[in-house]
């Protein structure tokens, strides 16, 4: 009898189908219930900290200009990192005491600026201590995803009224601070750039504003540039093509931040307006 007319065994056919189905299912066996989730790339988290002086000397035009530019800045930061980075904002204000604008970092997509008012003295040392306490996996940096080192931007118009060196010493012991991108803005004639350089670790990452126009320009330059560099993955050295350590990545990013800030600031050919006439 030819193979063409040979009867098929239903039991054997059923067993073969089950075997083939089982083999096919094993190829699609993901640990995750969602097959798409098994191959998704995790977002990296980036927290941008704004430390803002709200002491009495900031009252009036300074605080008004700062509020306005920060409202304009948020949409610009939303474009930083795009789909690759989960950007969050945390705002710490300091005057007679310290206060967070929100109780935790807020996603840039949901963040809304709350207009600040000015009064009191300049408790910068207390702000440094508070930032150090909150920059930890147990508090503000508890994202379950991978994290970039934070961006920390300090803005002040005067000299601290408390022991800022003690607070800075506490902050300098914090690993997130060590590897974070740090920048500072001095506002007006009384701000001390040398003291701000102690905070950032470099004079290249300190800028100064003497008028409302300069204040808006400097905040945007520093915040956007720092956010762009902070959300940039760096694994190889441009010069040697060698893999970078965490320390090298930090140093490269901080150096790049200083260079880009100074280049962008240097492009402004307008004459600075003095503090007395510029606010």
C-alpha positions in Angstrom: 0.0 0.0 0.0 1.3 3.4 -0.9 2.1 6.1 1.7 -0.6 8.2 0.0 -3.3 5.9 1.1 -1.9 5.0 4.5 -4.3 5.9 7.3 -3.1 8.5 9.9 -3.2 7.7 13.6 -5.3 10.5 15.3 -3.7 9.8 18.6 -0.2 10.2 17.2 -1.2 13.4 15.4 -2.6 14.9 18.6 0.6 14.1 20.5 2.8 15.6 17.8 0.7 18.8 17.8 1.0 19.1 21.6 4.8 18.5 21.4 5.2 21.2 18.7 3.0 23.6 20.6 5.0 23.0 23.8 8.3 23.7 22.0 6.9 26.9 20.5 5.6 28.1 23.9 9.0 27.5 25.5 10.6 29.9 23.0 8.2 32.6 24.2 8.6 31.8 27.9 9.3 35.2 29.6 9.8 35.6 33.3 7.7 38.8 33.1 3.9 38.4 32.5 4.2 41.1 29.8 6.4 39.9 26.9 7.0 43.5 25.8 8.1 44.4 29.3 10.8 41.7 29.2 12.7 43.5 26.5 12.0 47.1 27.5 14.9 49.4 28.3 14.7 50.9 31.8 14.6 54.7 31.9 17.4 56.5 33.9 16.3 58.9 36.5 17.7 62.4 36.9 16.8 64.7 39.8 17.5 68.4 39.4 17.8 70.3 42.7 17.3 74.0 42.8 18.5 75.7 46.0 17.1 79.2 46.2 17.8 82.0 48.6 14.4 83.6 49.7 15.9 85.9 52.4 14.6 89.5 52.8 17.3 90.9 50.5 15.7 89.0 47.6 12.4 90.8 48.1 11.0 92.8 45.2 12.3 92.8 41.7 14.9 90.0 42.2 12.3 87.5 43.5 9.8 88.7 40.9 12.3 88.1 38.0 13.3 84.7 39.5 9.7 83.5 39.7 9.0 84.6 36.1 12.1 82.9 34.6 11.5 79.7 36.6 8.0 79.5 35.2 9.4 79.9 31.7 12.3 77.4 32.3 10.2 74.4 33.2 8.9 73.8 29.6 12.5 74.0 28.3 13.7 71.4 30.8 10.8 69.1 29.7 12.7 68.6 26.4 15.9 67.4 28.2 16.5 63.7 28.0 13.2 63.2 26.2 12.1 59.5 26.3 15.4 58.2 27.6 15.4 60.0 31.0 12.9 60.4 33.8 13.6 64.0 34.8 12.4 65.2 38.3 12.5 68.6 40.0 13.1 69.3 43.7 13.2 72.9 45.0 14.7 73.8 48.4 14.3 77.4 49.6 16.2 78.9 52.5 15.7 82.1 54.5 15.3 82.0 58.3 14.7 78.3 57.9 14.6 75.8 55.1 11.6 74.5 53.1 10.9 72.2 50.2 8.4 73.4 47.5 7.1 69.8 47.4 7.5 67.0 49.8 9.3 64.9 47.2 10.9 65.3 43.7 8.1 65.9 41.1 8.2 64.6 37.5 9.0 67.4 35.1 5.7 66.5 33.2 3.7 67.2 36.4 5.7 69.9 38.0 4.1 73.3 38.5 6.1 76.3 39.8 4.8 77.9 43.1 5.7 81.5 43.2 8.1 82.3 46.1 8.2 85.2 48.5 11.2 86.7 50.3 11.7 87.4 54.0 14.2 86.6 56.8 17.9 85.8 57.0 20.1 83.5 54.9 20.4 80.0 56.4 22.6 78.6 53.8 24.4 76.2 56.1 21.1 74.7 57.2 20.1 74.3 53.5 23.3 72.4 52.8 22.6 70.1 55.8 19.0 69.5 54.7 20.1 68.7 51.1 22.6 66.2 52.4 20.0 64.5 54.5 17.6 64.2 51.6 20.1 63.1 48.9 20.0 59.4 49.7 18.3 56.2 48.5 16.2 56.3 51.6 14.7 59.7 50.7 14.7 61.8 47.6 16.8 59.5 45.4 14.9 56.3 45.9 14.0 55.7 42.2 13.9 52.0 41.4 15.4 52.6 38.0 19.0 53.5 37.2 20.0 57.0 38.2 22.2 59.7 36.8 24.1 61.7 39.4 21.9 64.7 40.4 22.2 68.3 39.1 22.4 70.9 42.0 21.9 74.6 41.2 22.4 77.1 44.0 21.1 80.7 43.7 21.8 83.5 46.2 22.2 87.2 46.5 24.2 87.4 49.7 26.5 85.9 52.3 25.2 83.2 54.6 23.9 84.3 58.0 24.8 80.9 59.6 27.8 78.6 59.6 27.8 77.5 55.9 31.2 75.8 56.2 29.8 73.3 58.7 26.8 72.6 56.5 29.0 72.3 53.4 31.3 69.9 55.3 28.2 67.6 55.9 27.2 67.9 52.2 30.7 67.1 50.9 30.6 63.8 52.7 27.5 62.8 50.6 28.4 60.6 47.7 25.6 62.0 45.5 27.0 65.5 46.0 30.5 64.3 45.2 29.4 62.9 41.8 26.6 65.4 41.1 26.9 68.3 38.7 27.1 71.5 40.7 26.6 75.1 39.6 25.9 78.4 41.3 24.5 81.9 40.5 25.4 85.0 42.4 22.7 87.7 42.2 23.6 91.3 42.7 26.6 93.1 44.3 26.6 91.3 47.6 26.9 87.7 46.4 30.3 86.2 47.0 31.6 84.2 44.0 34.5 82.8 46.0 32.1 81.3 48.5 30.0 79.9 45.7 33.1 78.3 44.1 33.6 76.5 47.4 30.2 74.9 46.8 30.7 74.0 43.2 34.4 73.2 43.4 35.2 75.4 40.4 35.0 79.1 39.5 34.0 78.0 35.9 30.6 76.8 37.2 29.8 80.1 39.0 28.1 82.9 37.1 26.8 86.3 38.2 23.8 88.5 37.4 23.6 92.2 38.1 20.2 92.9 36.5 16.9 91.2 35.8 17.8 90.5 32.2 21.1 88.9 33.2 19.3 86.9 35.9 16.9 85.3 33.4 19.7 84.6 30.9 22.0 83.0 33.5 19.4 80.8 35.1 18.4 79.4 31.7 22.0 78.9 30.5 23.0 77.1 33.7 19.8 75.0 34.2 19.4 73.8 30.6 23.1 73.2 30.1 23.5 71.3 33.4 20.4 69.2 32.7 21.6 68.3 29.2 25.0 67.2 30.4 23.6 65.5 33.5 21.3 63.3 31.4 24.1 62.4 29.0 25.5 58.9 29.2 29.3 58.8 29.2 31.2 55.5 29.1 34.2 56.2 26.9 36.8 58.9 26.9 36.8 61.1 23.8 40.5 61.3 23.9 41.6 57.8 24.6 38.5 55.7 23.8 39.0 54.0 27.1 36.2 53.0 29.5 35.7 55.7 32.2 35.3 55.1 35.9 32.5 56.8 37.8 35.1 59.3 39.1 36.2 60.0 35.5 32.6 60.4 34.3 31.9 63.0 37.1 35.1 64.9 36.4 34.4 64.9 32.6 30.9 66.1 33.1 31.8 68.8 35.6 34.6 70.1 33.3 32.3 70.1 30.3 29.6 72.0 32.3 32.2 74.7 33.2 33.4 75.0 29.6 29.9 75.3 28.1 28.6 77.7 30.7 31.6 80.0 30.2 31.3 79.8 26.4 27.6 80.6 26.5 28.0 83.4 29.0 30.8 84.9 26.9 28.6 85.1 23.9 26.7 88.0 25.5 28.3 91.2 24.2 25.9 93.6 26.2 27.4 95.7 28.9 26.4 94.5 32.4 24.0 96.8 34.1 25.0 97.7 37.7 23.0 96.4 40.6 21.8 99.8 41.6 20.2 100.6 38.2 19.5 97.1 36.9 16.7 95.9 39.3 
